[in-house]
């Protein structure tokens, strides 16, 4: 069985695969102060809850945008599973050419999600990941990673309003009943929600003008499901896209096909 770890700024997505099937997935809070022993206890507890044992895990793969946590999870893989995890990054051939001016600048999660989207939907394809930041990644018809756009995540935007103003409160992000808010909270929700949808729609349009109007659009990430339901441009919402991409990368680099 394969354990896949996507270490993000806010959460760590953990996936357990049996062959190509994602058996279970979990989300852990990203905490750089936790030790490998603490993470090991948490992850082993998750496996037990799924009716699996650490001894059944025979491979692991990691993507990470939090460098201090990468060696911590690598150590978990050694001590808990007895395996050396593959880490998405320089030296690991993913099978996707990266046309960024400096390929080392591209986040591992962006490449991993792009690989999964191209494998499932072909290209050209635009991948939207609604995480701490919202990323827009473009893949050509040939399967080349072209680049994309990065914007503040909707929660970052809401937090900035709260932290950088004297009177605006911290709010729950949800679709308001109307665009014309009649309270401060409703007004903030309107600006954040509808403004965010407008931003996403415009960036999709601009990218399509550059890579082709036929480019398909796939979304992932915590807020992606809600946004996908609002925009006809988004063809599908894939909550486990990065984990699926990690599985594909593991298959390519290990020579294992399920």
N, C-alpha and C positions, 0 to 999 in steps of 0.2 A: 504494500500500500504506500501511497505517496502523500506526504504532508507538504502543503504549500503555504507560504507565509508572505503576505503583502503588508509591509511595515509602512504605514502612512503617518502623517503628522498628528492625526487625531486618534485613529484606531489602527489596530493590527487585524487584518482579515486572515483567518486560518481556515484552510480547507483540507479535508481528508478525502482522497481519491482511491477508489478501487478500480483499476484500469482507467477507462475514460469517464467513469461515473463519479460525480461529486457526491459522496455519501453524506457528509455533513459539513457545514461551515459555521464559523463563529466569529464574533467581533470582540476583541479585547481593547481596553483603553491603552493608548500609547503612553508609556511611562518610562522615561530614560533612567529613573532612579531604581527601578527593579533590577534585581540580579538575575543571572541565568538560573539559579536555584529556584527563585520565586516564579519566574516564567515557566520553568519546568514543572513545578507543582500544579500551576494553573492548567497547562496544556495536557498533562497527564490526567487531570481531573476531567477535562473535556472529553478525552478519549474514553475514559471509563463510562462517562454518561452516555456515550454513543455505543457502548457495548464492545469497544475495541481496546486492545492493549498496546502499549508502546512497542512491544516486541514484534508486532505485526507490521510495523512501519519499516520499510526497507529502502526508502529514498526520501529526500527532502529538497525543496527548491525555495529560494528567497528572492523577492524584490524589495528594495528598501529606498526610501527617501529620507531616512533618519540614520545617518552613518554611525552614530554611537551605539545604536541598538543592533546593527547587523552582526557584530561578533558575539553579542549576547545570545541571539537566536541561533547562530551557528553552534555555540557551545551547548545550547539546549539539545540540538540535533545530535551532537556527539554523545552527550551524557545520557539522554533519555532514549534515543533510538539507535545509537551506535553507528551513525552514518555521517558522512561529510556532505553538507548541503551544497548544491550548486547555487551560486549567487549571480543574478542578472547584472551584467556590467562588463567592463573591459575584459577581454579574454574569453568570454562566453559567447560562442557563435549562436545567434538566435535564428538565422536564416532570413532576416529582414535587413536589406541594405538601409543605412541611415544617411540621409542626404543633408542633415544639419551641418552648418559650417564647422561646428565643433561637436562631434557626436558624444563626447564625454559630458556635455552639458544637459543632455536629455535625461529626464527622470526615468528610472527603470520601470515604474508603473505605466508610464506613457507608452513605452515600447511594448510592454507586455500586453496591455489592453489593445493596442493596434494590431498585434499579431493575432490575437483571438478574434477580433472583428473581421480582419481580412480572411482568416481561415473559414469563418462561418458565412460571411456575406460577400466576399470578393471585393474588388476595388473598381473605381475609386471609392473610398469610404472615409467618412468623418466620424471620429470617436469623441464623444463628450463625456468627461468624467467630472461629476459634481462632488468633489471632495472639499477639503479645507480650502484649496484653490479650485477653480473650474478651468479645466484644460480642454482645448479643442485640437485634436490631432488628425493629420491628413495622411492618407495612404494612397499611393497611385494605383492605377490599373495593373501595374507590374508587381505590386507588393512592396514598393519602396516607401520608407518613412520620409515624408517631405518636410515636416515641421508643423507649426500650428500657432495657437494663441493661448495665452494664460491670462485669466481674470481673477479678481478676488472672489472667493466663494460667497454665497449669499449670507452665511452665518458670520463671516468676517465683516461683511458690509454692515450687517445689523449691529455687531459689536462695536464697530467704529462709530456709528451714530450715538451709541450709548456712552462710550468712553470719551469722545471728543466734543461733546456738547454738555451744557450745564443742566438742562432740564429734560432732555429726551430720555425715556426709560428703556430698560432692556425688555425686549418683546419676544413673543413666540412668533415664528415665521409661519404664516399660513395664508391661504387665499382669502382676501376680504370679501365682504358681501357686495361692495360697490367700490368704484375707483375714487369717488369723492368721499373721503373719510370725514366723519363728523366728530371724531375724537382724535387726540394725538396718537394713540396706539393704532387706530384704524388708518390714519393718514400715513403713518410709517409703514404699516403692512401693505398699503396700496403702492407706495413708492418702491418698496423693496420687491414685492412680488411681481407686479406688472412691469416695473422697470427692468427686473432681471430677465423676464420672458422676452422683453423687447431687445435687450442686449444679446441674448442667445440667438434669437431669430436673425438679427442683423449680422452677427459674425458668421453664422451658417451661410447666409446669402453671399457674403463677401468671399468666403472660402470657395463656395461653389462657382463663383465667377472666375476663380483662378484655376481650379482643378477640374471643373466640368459640372454642368448643371445636373448631370445624372448621378452625381455622387450620393451614395446612400448615407444615412445618418443613424448612428447607434449611440445610446446613452448608457451610462453606468454611474455608480456612486450614490450616496445616501439620498440626495435631493433629486436625483435623476428621474425617479418614477413619477413624481408629481409634475415636474417640468415636461416630461415626455407626454403626459396626458393633455397638456395645454397646446402643444405645437405639432401640427400635422407634418412638419418637416422631419420629425424624429420617427424613424420607422420602427424601432424596437428599443426596449429597456432590458438590459442584461445585468442584473445585480452582481453576478459572480464573474464578470468578464475578465478581470485581472487574474483571478484564481485559475480560470480556464486557460488563459494565456500562459501561466506558469506551468500548467500541465503540458501544454504543447511544446514549450521550450525544453522541458525535461525530456520529453520523448525524442526531440530532435538531437539533443546533446548527448543522450545516453544510448541512443540507438534502439530504444524500447518502443514498440508499437503495441498498444492494447488491443 
